[in-house]
Amino acid sequence: MRNPLYDIGKDVRRQVLGDAHVAGADAAITPLDAPFQSLITEGAWGTVWASDQISQRERSMLTLALLAALGNFEEIPMHIRATANTGATSTDIAEAFQHVAIYAGVPRANRALKLAKETYAEMANEQLDAEYSAGDSSGTP
């Protein structure tokens, strides 16, 4: 019998990261990492992110600050993309990284800001591409 936190976690993860990300992650699960995927789905998403004690906006800010402070840069772009769903603005994230600079070090905050800028630029280009494609399909420029 599956833990009910797993289903809650899947729903919250989809809300935050989006259907495409979760579908891709699910498709990549193997027997080797299936227990780990269950652990993070139940613990991170089904318990922590599902809590209503603070907002998803605040969770985004905390998550990004912690990732930067600990030097876990690989997940920063994914969580920057998630801000489109959580309501955390680029100003919120810049403020969070200011705290990182003071409390965890300027190099970590600097690297996190660089990744955020790159990711926001990619997101803007993807939006423009989507708008252009929508215009092409409707017959307008």
Secondary structure, 3 states (H helix, E strand, C coil): CCCHHHHHHHHHHHHHHCHHHHHHHHHCCCCCCHHHHHHHHHHHHHHHCCCCCCCHHHHHHHHHHHHHHCCCHHHHHHHHHHHHHHCCCHHHHHHHHHHHHHHCCHHHHHHHHHHHHHHHHHHHHHHHHHHHHHHHHHCCC
